[in-house]
Amino acid sequence: MKDLVKTLEGLPWIVRVLLTVLWGLYSNLLRLFRSLAANNVIGIVLAVVLILCGGFFILWIIDVIMVLLGKKIWWID
């Protein structure tokens, strides 16, 4: 799982921007995979709730800003 997170975070900047802007679920899947890799139960539960309840729209703007600035997508891990 750590390799998957590393691969997703290692994508070229423009690919991460396009995935975040066009497909907002990318950042939420990254949050889920990060929590799974860290065995963080609270993070896993929150990530699943965000995906199922549509809460990722709230964090989408923050994700776009963070990716445009070249920083990591924010999460509690």
Phi, psi and omega in degrees: 000324179297325178293323178295316178298316180297320179294315180295321179285340181270003178297152177301153185305314184294325178293317178296321178296312181297317179296322181288318182286314185275331184224085186299343180292339179306312183292326178288324175294323177297319176300315180297314181295323177298316180293322177296319180294327181269000184055040180265104185295317180298317178297320179296313181297314179297320180296318179294318178298318178299319180292316185285326185264000179080013180292349181292342177294329179293316182276352184299318181296317178297319179298316180298316180296315181296319181291319178298327178279354178081021180257172179286153176290131187289137174199169188282352182287000000 
